[in-house]
Amino acid sequence: MSMKQKRKVKKIPVVFILTLLIFVFIVIPFTILKITEDGQYYVEDLNTSEVQASYKHYIFASFKMDTIDSKYACIKDENGKILRLQSGIVNLKTKDITENTEYTTDTGETGYVNGSYGADAQYLGTSFNGKKVHFKISGIQAWADINNVELYLYDDSYTLSTYYVYNGSLIHTISTDLVQGNANSIAIGPAPKFLKEGTAYYSYDGHYFYTSYKNLVDDKKVNKNPYYNYYQYVPHRTTSYLNHAVYNTYVNDESALYNQADVFFNIQAKYTINASMMYALALNESGLGLSQYALEYHNLFGHAAIDENPDNANQYKSIADCVKQHAYNFLQQGYLNPEDSRYYGSWFGDKASGINVNYASDPYWGEKAASFYYQLDEDGIDQKKNPIKIIQLSKDLKVYAPNKKDVIYTHKKGSIVSIHILKDKYGYYKISSEAPVKDNHLNINAKYKNSYAYIKKSDFK
């Protein structure tokens, strides 16, 4: 009887194991770090200009900055450009007036803004790789390429956009160059009661206000509920009741808009689009009717006069032709049509909702148009006769046809929506439809007259 011999287990040389460990834990990581180097980054104290550390990876510089308890801590690249701050200001005025800055909102929408019309935005942060800047302006939170903006630490010497109250009006002072100190002021509507005269308020959405930039950063707002400026959020599908004579108050006989009130009110009667809103927009876009395009092309609304090539502006045979084309082709077929990609609501709005989203690169275009309407409606006649309700939706809002069964369009959860209330009855609001309704369906080629829709009151909250 034989006994089986045990096989000897070969021992792996210690040198091999050490070599393998060195390769796995040192050589490979070092190689990866080397080939993934993306620049030279410095963690600096802006107060003392002292460099705390330097790295060849932005992510490591960011980790280091997070360990520093100082409002002056920042990350700079090898060219001295600030890539990240604890908190601060985004300067959008870094390009020629003919160039826009493109962005992508937090909800994935793409858009654009021109820093020559609104220079400052609230800085919200920098992406994990240091390539994008997160900011807030005109109601939107969005991301832009860091090479298209500049980051500044807050300083009292900068001219930032602020709001204040004067003679019962809410005034927005809009910075057009925060370093040089250039700014424009406009009265956009009646001041809300919770704002007081003699105080500068900070806001980058026009809904919530703060008594200092620090309070804005810390979100210590003055008002609990959002403010919505009537003249900025009244839908175009309302009727203006203003005296025709008021239209000449802001123009002289050299203006293309002089004695043109009847044109706007005739178009209102035909298409049910607010005459004074169209006139206010014309005042804003045409420089009170004195622009070259208004005088030579009869183009009152800046149609096709894009920032990159303003001379591409449309030409019309008359003022009446221009207003008609604006009402039917641009508004009814486009910006007031829930089935069109340009539609974000029929009010002037801002970059978050309304016509301003796609009509203009000026982040405060909606406020400027609203300012003219506010001046025209000095006695508040239209505001009294056109009741509206504005909220930010907590759920989708279905808009029903007159039969209260067919859904003709839907406003999405989270969006700001303004409705013109025709009647409040039996759990529904009867409202002005954004587009013509025929046979219980939207039909943008139909006549709008007597079009209406319904929403459930329980959905509008």
C-alpha positions as CSV (number, residue, x, y, z in Angstrom):
1,M,0.0,0.0,0.0
2,S,1.5,3.2,-1.2
3,M,1.1,6.6,0.2
4,K,0.3,9.7,-2.0
5,Q,3.0,12.3,-1.7
6,K,1.9,15.9,-1.2
7,R,2.7,18.3,-4.0
8,K,4.9,21.2,-3.0
9,V,3.3,24.6,-3.5
10,K,5.6,26.9,-5.4
11,K,6.2,30.1,-3.5
12,I,5.9,33.4,-5.4
13,P,9.1,35.4,-5.1
14,V,8.8,38.3,-2.7
15,V,10.5,40.5,-5.3
16,F,7.7,39.7,-7.8
17,I,5.0,40.6,-5.3
18,L,6.7,43.9,-4.4
19,T,7.2,44.7,-8.0
20,L,3.5,44.0,-8.7
21,L,2.4,46.1,-5.7
22,I,4.6,49.0,-6.8
23,F,3.2,48.8,-10.3
24,V,-0.4,48.6,-9.2
25,F,-0.3,51.2,-6.4
26,I,2.4,53.6,-7.6
27,V,3.2,53.3,-11.3
28,I,-0.3,53.0,-12.7
29,P,-1.8,55.8,-10.5
30,F,1.2,58.1,-11.2
31,T,0.8,57.4,-14.9
32,I,-2.9,58.1,-14.8
33,L,-2.4,61.3,-12.9
34,K,0.3,62.4,-15.4
35,I,-1.8,61.8,-18.5
36,T,-4.8,63.4,-16.9
37,E,-3.1,66.7,-16.0
38,D,-5.4,69.4,-17.3
39,G,-3.5,72.6,-16.4
40,Q,-1.9,74.5,-13.6
41,Y,-4.2,75.6,-10.8
42,Y,-3.4,77.8,-7.8
43,V,-5.5,78.0,-4.6
44,E,-5.1,81.7,-3.6
45,D,-6.2,84.1,-0.9
46,L,-7.6,87.1,-2.8
47,N,-7.2,89.3,0.3
48,T,-3.4,88.7,0.7
49,S,-2.6,87.4,-2.8
50,E,-0.9,84.5,-1.1
51,V,-0.9,81.1,-2.9
52,Q,-1.9,78.4,-0.6
53,A,-1.2,75.4,-2.9
54,S,-0.8,74.6,-6.6
55,Y,-2.0,71.5,-8.5
56,K,-2.0,70.2,-12.0
57,H,-5.6,68.9,-11.7
58,Y,-8.5,71.2,-11.1
59,I,-10.3,68.7,-8.9
60,F,-7.5,68.6,-6.4
61,A,-7.3,72.4,-6.2
62,S,-11.1,72.3,-5.6
63,F,-10.7,69.8,-2.8
64,K,-8.0,72.0,-1.2
65,M,-10.2,75.1,-1.5
66,D,-13.0,73.3,0.3
67,T,-10.7,73.0,3.4
68,I,-10.1,76.7,3.6
69,D,-12.5,78.6,5.8
70,S,-12.2,82.0,4.1
71,K,-14.5,84.1,1.9
72,Y,-11.4,85.2,0.0
73,A,-10.3,81.7,-1.1
74,C,-10.3,81.1,-4.9
75,I,-8.9,79.0,-7.6
76,K,-6.9,80.6,-10.5
77,D,-5.4,79.1,-13.6
78,E,-1.9,79.8,-15.0
79,N,-3.2,82.9,-16.7
80,G,-4.5,84.4,-13.5
81,K,-8.2,83.8,-14.4
82,I,-10.4,83.1,-11.5
83,L,-12.2,79.8,-11.9
84,R,-13.9,79.4,-8.6
85,L,-15.0,81.5,-5.6
86,Q,-16.7,80.9,-2.3
87,S,-19.3,83.5,-3.5
88,G,-19.2,86.4,-5.8
89,I,-20.4,88.0,-9.1
90,V,-20.4,86.8,-12.7
91,N,-19.4,89.5,-15.2
92,L,-21.2,88.8,-18.5
93,K,-19.8,91.9,-20.2
94,T,-16.8,90.2,-21.8
95,K,-17.7,90.5,-25.5
96,D,-18.6,92.9,-28.1
97,I,-22.2,94.0,-28.3
98,T,-22.7,91.9,-31.4
99,E,-21.8,88.7,-29.5
100,N,-24.0,86.7,-27.1
101,T,-23.2,84.3,-24.4
102,E,-24.9,81.0,-24.7
103,Y,-26.1,79.0,-21.7
104,T,-27.9,75.8,-20.6
105,T,-30.4,76.1,-17.8
106,D,-30.7,73.7,-14.9
107,T,-33.7,72.2,-16.7
108,G,-31.8,71.6,-19.9
109,E,-33.1,74.5,-22.0
110,T,-30.6,76.4,-24.1
111,G,-30.6,80.1,-24.3
112,Y,-28.5,83.2,-24.8
113,V,-27.8,86.6,-23.1
114,N,-26.0,89.7,-24.1
115,G,-23.8,91.2,-21.3
116,S,-24.0,94.7,-22.9
117,Y,-27.6,94.9,-21.7
118,G,-27.1,93.3,-18.3
119,A,-23.6,92.9,-17.1
120,D,-23.9,91.2,-13.7
121,A,-25.3,87.9,-12.6
122,Q,-25.2,86.1,-9.2
123,Y,-22.4,83.5,-9.0
124,L,-23.7,80.1,-7.9
125,G,-20.7,77.9,-8.4
126,T,-18.3,76.2,-10.8
127,S,-18.5,72.7,-12.3
128,F,-16.4,69.8,-11.0
129,N,-13.9,70.2,-13.8
130,G,-13.7,74.0,-13.8
131,K,-15.1,74.4,-17.3
132,K,-18.6,75.8,-16.6
133,V,-19.9,78.6,-14.4
134,H,-23.3,78.4,-12.7
135,F,-25.1,81.7,-12.4
136,K,-28.5,83.4,-12.0
137,I,-29.9,86.3,-14.0
138,S,-33.4,87.4,-15.2
139,G,-35.1,84.5,-13.4
140,I,-33.0,81.6,-14.8
141,Q,-30.2,79.5,-13.2
142,A,-27.9,78.4,-16.0
143,W,-24.4,77.2,-17.0
144,A,-22.0,79.0,-19.3
145,D,-18.5,78.3,-20.6
146,I,-16.1,79.8,-18.1
147,N,-14.1,81.4,-20.9
148,N,-17.1,83.5,-21.8
149,V,-17.5,85.2,-18.3
150,E,-15.4,86.6,-15.5
151,L,-15.7,86.0,-11.8
152,Y,-15.3,88.7,-9.3
153,L,-15.3,88.7,-5.5
154,Y,-18.1,91.0,-4.3
155,D,-16.9,94.6,-3.7
156,D,-18.8,97.8,-3.0
157,S,-16.9,99.5,-5.8
158,Y,-18.7,97.5,-8.5
159,T,-22.0,98.8,-9.9
160,L,-24.5,96.0,-9.6
161,S,-28.1,95.8,-10.7
162,T,-30.5,96.8,-7.9
163,Y,-34.1,97.7,-7.4
164,Y,-35.5,100.6,-5.4
165,V,-38.8,102.4,-4.8
166,Y,-39.5,105.9,-6.0
167,N,-42.9,107.7,-5.9
168,G,-44.8,104.4,-5.7
169,S,-42.9,102.8,-8.7
170,L,-40.5,100.0,-8.6
171,I,-37.3,101.1,-10.3
172,H,-34.7,98.7,-11.7
173,T,-31.2,100.1,-12.1
174,I,-29.5,97.8,-14.6
175,S,-25.8,97.6,-14.7
176,T,-24.3,97.6,-18.2
177,D,-20.7,97.8,-17.0
178,L,-20.1,96.9,-13.4
179,V,-16.4,98.0,-13.5
180,Q,-16.9,101.3,-15.3
181,G,-20.1,102.1,-13.3
182,N,-22.5,102.4,-16.3
183,A,-26.2,101.7,-15.6
184,N,-29.7,102.5,-16.8
185,S,-32.8,102.9,-14.6
186,I,-36.4,102.1,-15.6
187,A,-39.7,102.2,-13.8
188,I,-41.2,98.8,-14.4
189,G,-44.4,98.9,-12.5
190,P,-46.1,99.7,-9.2
191,A,-43.9,98.9,-6.2
192,P,-45.0,96.1,-3.9
193,K,-45.9,97.2,-0.4
194,F,-43.2,95.2,1.3
195,L,-40.5,97.3,-0.3
196,K,-39.6,100.7,1.2
197,E,-38.2,103.9,-0.2
198,G,-34.6,104.7,0.6
199,T,-33.4,101.1,0.4
200,A,-31.4,99.3,-2.4
201,Y,-32.7,95.8,-3.0
202,Y,-30.8,93.0,-4.8
203,S,-32.6,90.4,-6.9
204,Y,-31.7,88.4,-10.0
205,D,-35.2,87.1,-10.6
206,G,-37.4,90.2,-9.8
207,H,-39.6,88.0,-7.5
208,Y,-37.6,87.9,-4.3
209,F,-35.7,90.8,-2.9
210,Y,-32.7,91.2,-0.5
211,T,-31.4,94.2,1.4
212,S,-27.7,93.3,0.8
213,Y,-25.7,91.1,-1.5
214,K,-24.7,89.0,1.4
215,N,-28.3,88.4,2.3
216,L,-28.9,87.4,-1.3
217,V,-26.1,84.8,-1.1
218,D,-27.5,83.6,2.2
219,D,-31.1,83.7,0.9
220,K,-32.4,86.0,3.6
221,K,-35.2,87.4,1.5
222,V,-37.5,90.3,2.4
223,N,-40.7,88.8,1.0
224,K,-42.1,85.3,1.7
225,N,-44.3,85.2,-1.4
226,P,-43.0,86.0,-4.9
227,Y,-43.7,89.4,-6.5
228,Y,-44.8,89.4,-10.2
229,N,-44.9,92.8,-12.0
230,Y,-48.3,93.1,-13.7
231,Y,-47.1,94.8,-16.8
232,Q,-44.4,92.2,-17.3
233,Y,-46.7,89.3,-16.9
234,V,-50.0,90.4,-18.4
235,P,-50.8,88.1,-21.4
236,H,-51.0,89.5,-24.9
237,R,-54.5,88.1,-25.3
238,T,-56.0,91.0,-23.3
239,T,-57.7,94.2,-24.5
240,S,-56.3,97.7,-24.0
241,Y,-58.8,100.4,-23.2
242,L,-56.4,103.3,-23.2
243,N,-57.3,106.6,-24.8
244,H,-55.7,106.8,-28.3
245,A,-54.3,110.2,-27.5
246,V,-51.9,108.8,-24.9
247,Y,-49.9,107.1,-27.6
248,N,-48.4,110.4,-28.8
249,T,-47.3,111.4,-25.3
250,Y,-43.9,109.7,-25.7
251,V,-43.1,110.5,-29.4
252,N,-42.8,113.6,-31.6
253,D,-43.9,114.2,-35.2
254,E,-40.5,112.9,-36.4
255,S,-41.2,109.5,-35.0
256,A,-42.5,106.6,-37.2
257,L,-45.0,106.0,-34.3
258,Y,-46.5,109.5,-34.3
259,N,-50.3,109.4,-34.9
260,Q,-50.3,105.6,-35.4
261,A,-52.6,104.7,-32.5
262,D,-55.5,103.7,-34.8
263,V,-53.2,101.1,-36.6
264,F,-52.6,99.3,-33.3
265,F,-56.2,99.4,-32.1
266,N,-57.4,98.2,-35.5
267,I,-55.0,95.2,-35.3
268,Q,-56.2,94.6,-31.7
269,A,-59.8,94.5,-33.0
270,K,-58.9,92.0,-35.7
271,Y,-56.6,89.6,-33.8
272,T,-57.5,90.2,-30.1
273,I,-53.9,91.1,-29.3
274,N,-53.3,93.9,-26.8
275,A,-52.7,97.1,-28.7
276,S,-50.8,98.9,-25.9
277,M,-48.5,95.9,-25.4
278,M,-47.6,96.0,-29.1
279,Y,-47.1,99.7,-29.0
280,A,-45.0,99.5,-25.8
281,L,-42.8,96.9,-27.6
282,A,-42.5,99.1,-30.6
283,L,-41.4,102.0,-28.4
284,N,-38.7,99.9,-26.9
285,E,-37.5,98.2,-30.1
286,S,-37.5,101.3,-32.3
287,G,-36.0,103.9,-30.0
288,L,-39.4,105.7,-29.7
289,G,-39.9,105.3,-33.4
290,L,-36.7,107.1,-34.4
291,S,-34.5,104.2,-35.4
292,Q,-33.3,103.8,-38.9
293,Y,-35.2,100.6,-39.3
294,A,-38.4,102.2,-38.1
295,L,-38.1,105.2,-40.4
296,E,-36.7,103.6,-43.5
297,Y,-37.9,100.0,-43.3
298,H,-41.2,100.5,-41.3
299,N,-39.8,97.9,-39.0
300,L,-40.9,98.8,-35.5
301,F,-40.2,95.6,-33.7
302,G,-36.6,94.7,-34.6
303,H,-37.8,91.8,-36.7
304,A,-34.7,89.8,-38.0
305,A,-32.3,92.5,-36.7
306,I,-30.2,90.0,-34.9
307,D,-27.2,91.0,-32.7
308,E,-24.7,89.5,-35.1
309,N,-26.2,91.3,-38.2
310,P,-28.8,94.0,-37.3
311,D,-28.8,95.2,-40.9
312,N,-30.6,92.0,-41.8
313,A,-33.8,93.6,-40.5
314,N,-37.0,93.0,-42.3
315,Q,-38.5,95.7,-44.5
316,Y,-42.2,96.4,-44.7
317,K,-44.3,98.4,-47.1
318,S,-46.0,100.4,-44.3
319,I,-46.4,100.8,-40.6
320,A,-49.8,99.1,-40.8
321,D,-48.2,96.1,-42.7
322,C,-45.5,95.8,-40.0
323,V,-48.0,95.8,-37.1
324,K,-50.2,93.2,-38.9
325,Q,-47.2,90.9,-39.6
326,H,-46.1,91.3,-36.0
327,A,-49.5,90.4,-34.6
328,Y,-50.3,87.5,-37.0
329,N,-46.9,86.0,-38.1
330,F,-44.7,86.6,-35.1
331,L,-47.2,86.5,-32.2
332,Q,-50.2,84.3,-33.2
333,Q,-48.2,81.9,-35.3
334,G,-45.2,81.8,-33.0
335,Y,-44.7,83.4,-29.6
336,L,-48.4,83.0,-28.6
337,N,-48.7,79.5,-30.1
338,P,-48.3,76.7,-27.4
339,E,-47.4,74.3,-30.3
340,D,-44.5,76.5,-31.4
341,S,-40.9,76.1,-30.1
342,R,-40.7,79.8,-29.4
343,Y,-43.6,79.7,-27.0
344,Y,-42.9,80.2,-23.3
345,G,-46.0,82.2,-22.4
346,S,-47.6,85.2,-24.1
347,W,-46.5,87.8,-21.5
348,F,-43.3,89.9,-21.9
349,G,-41.7,88.0,-19.1
350,D,-38.0,87.4,-18.6
351,K,-35.4,84.7,-19.4
352,A,-37.4,82.1,-17.4
353,S,-40.8,82.6,-19.0
354,G,-42.6,84.7,-21.6
355,I,-41.6,86.1,-24.9
356,N,-38.3,87.4,-23.6
357,V,-37.0,83.8,-23.5
358,N,-36.5,83.6,-27.3
359,Y,-37.2,87.1,-28.6
360,A,-34.2,89.1,-27.3
361,S,-30.7,88.6,-26.0
362,D,-31.3,91.5,-23.5
363,P,-32.1,89.7,-20.2
364,Y,-34.3,92.7,-19.2
365,W,-36.1,93.1,-22.5
366,G,-39.3,92.1,-20.8
367,E,-39.0,94.7,-18.1
368,K,-38.2,97.4,-20.6
369,A,-41.3,96.7,-22.7
370,A,-43.3,96.5,-19.5
371,S,-41.9,99.9,-18.5
372,F,-43.4,101.5,-21.5
373,Y,-46.8,99.8,-21.0
374,Y,-46.7,101.0,-17.3
375,Q,-46.1,104.6,-18.4
376,L,-48.9,104.4,-21.0
377,D,-51.3,103.0,-18.5
378,E,-50.5,105.8,-16.0
379,D,-54.0,105.6,-14.4
380,G,-54.0,101.8,-14.2
381,I,-57.1,101.5,-16.5
382,D,-55.9,98.3,-18.2
383,Q,-54.7,96.8,-15.0
384,K,-58.1,97.2,-13.5
385,K,-60.0,95.8,-16.5
386,N,-57.7,92.9,-17.2
387,P,-57.5,90.8,-14.0
388,I,-54.7,88.2,-14.1
389,K,-53.3,85.5,-11.8
390,I,-49.7,84.4,-11.8
391,I,-48.1,81.4,-10.1
392,Q,-45.2,79.0,-10.4
393,L,-46.9,75.6,-11.0
394,S,-46.5,72.9,-8.4
395,K,-47.9,70.4,-11.0
396,D,-48.7,70.3,-14.7
397,L,-51.6,72.6,-15.7
398,K,-53.9,71.2,-18.3
399,V,-55.8,73.8,-20.4
400,Y,-59.2,72.5,-21.5
401,A,-61.3,73.4,-24.6
402,P,-64.7,75.0,-24.1
403,N,-66.2,71.6,-23.7
404,K,-64.1,71.1,-20.6
405,K,-63.0,67.7,-21.9
406,D,-60.4,68.1,-24.6
407,V,-56.9,69.3,-23.4
408,I,-55.7,71.9,-25.9
409,Y,-52.3,72.5,-24.3
410,T,-50.4,72.0,-21.1
411,H,-48.2,74.2,-19.0
412,K,-45.4,72.1,-17.3
413,K,-44.8,71.8,-13.6
414,G,-42.3,74.4,-12.4
415,S,-43.0,76.9,-15.0
416,I,-44.3,80.4,-14.2
417,V,-47.8,80.9,-15.8
418,S,-50.0,83.9,-16.1
419,I,-53.7,83.6,-16.9
420,H,-56.3,86.3,-17.9
421,I,-59.4,85.5,-15.9
422,L,-62.7,85.9,-17.7
423,K,-64.9,84.2,-15.1
424,D,-64.4,82.3,-11.8
425,K,-67.1,79.7,-11.4
426,Y,-67.8,76.1,-10.3
427,G,-64.2,75.0,-9.6
428,Y,-62.9,76.4,-13.0
429,Y,-61.3,79.6,-14.2
430,K,-62.6,80.6,-17.6
431,I,-59.6,82.2,-19.2
432,S,-58.4,83.8,-22.5
433,S,-56.8,81.0,-24.6
434,E,-53.3,81.7,-25.7
435,A,-54.2,80.8,-29.3
436,P,-57.4,80.6,-31.3
437,V,-59.8,77.7,-30.5
438,K,-62.1,76.2,-33.1
439,D,-64.2,73.1,-32.7
440,N,-62.6,72.5,-29.2
441,H,-59.1,72.4,-30.7
442,L,-56.3,74.9,-31.1
443,N,-56.2,76.3,-34.6
444,I,-53.7,79.1,-35.1
445,N,-55.1,79.9,-38.6
446,A,-58.6,80.5,-37.3
447,K,-60.0,83.8,-36.0
448,Y,-59.4,84.4,-32.4
449,K,-62.5,86.3,-31.6
450,N,-64.5,84.7,-28.7
451,S,-61.8,82.1,-28.1
452,Y,-61.6,80.9,-24.5
453,A,-60.5,78.0,-22.4
454,Y,-60.8,76.5,-19.0
455,I,-58.5,75.4,-16.2
456,K,-59.3,73.6,-13.0
457,K,-58.8,75.9,-10.0
458,S,-57.4,73.0,-8.1
459,D,-54.6,72.6,-10.7
460,F,-53.6,76.3,-10.5
461,K,-51.7,76.4,-7.3
